């Protein structure tokens, strides 16, 4: 029996995403709406980090891409 694309999609685990230079998380929001899992975000600006912490409490935050 051949599976449809929708059935196939449900069996695949979501891809993980690391958002670099995250700002306030616009790309992360779009990725999550498409079923991706945002694991880490990198942003140096303190205000943006505060927004990210509120919007995406489950993802790890970093202030330097070398961390």
C-alpha positions in Angstrom: 0.0 0.0 0.0 1.4 3.3 -1.0 1.5 6.1 1.6 0.4 9.7 0.8 2.8 12.6 1.4 0.7 13.7 4.4 1.0 10.2 6.0 4.7 10.1 5.3 5.2 13.5 6.8 3.6 12.5 10.2 6.1 9.6 10.6 9.2 11.8 10.2 10.6 13.5 13.2 10.8 17.3 12.9 14.1 18.9 11.8 16.0 20.9 14.4 16.9 24.5 13.8 19.5 26.8 15.2 18.7 30.5 14.7 21.7 32.7 14.3 21.5 36.5 14.7 17.9 35.8 15.9 16.6 39.3 16.6 13.2 38.8 18.1 12.7 35.4 16.5 10.8 36.0 13.2 12.5 33.1 11.4 12.1 30.8 14.4 8.4 31.6 14.5 8.1 30.8 10.8 10.0 27.5 11.2 7.9 26.4 14.2 4.7 27.1 12.3 6.0 24.8 9.5 6.7 22.0 12.1 10.4 22.5 12.8 11.9 22.4 16.3 14.0 25.5 17.3 16.7 24.2 19.7 19.0 27.1 20.0 19.0 30.9 19.3 22.0 33.2 19.1 21.5 37.0 19.8 23.8 39.6 21.4 21.2 42.3 22.0 19.8 42.2 25.6 16.3 43.5 24.6 16.0 40.9 21.9 17.2 38.2 24.3 14.4 39.2 26.7 11.8 38.9 23.9 13.2 35.5 22.8 13.1 34.2 26.3 9.5 35.1 26.6 8.5 33.8 23.1 10.7 30.7 23.0 11.3 29.6 26.6 12.2 26.0 25.6 15.1 27.0 23.3 18.6 27.6 24.6 19.9 31.1 24.3 23.5 32.1 23.4 25.1 35.6 23.0 28.0 34.5 20.8 28.1 32.1 17.8 31.3 30.6 19.2 29.5 29.3 22.4 
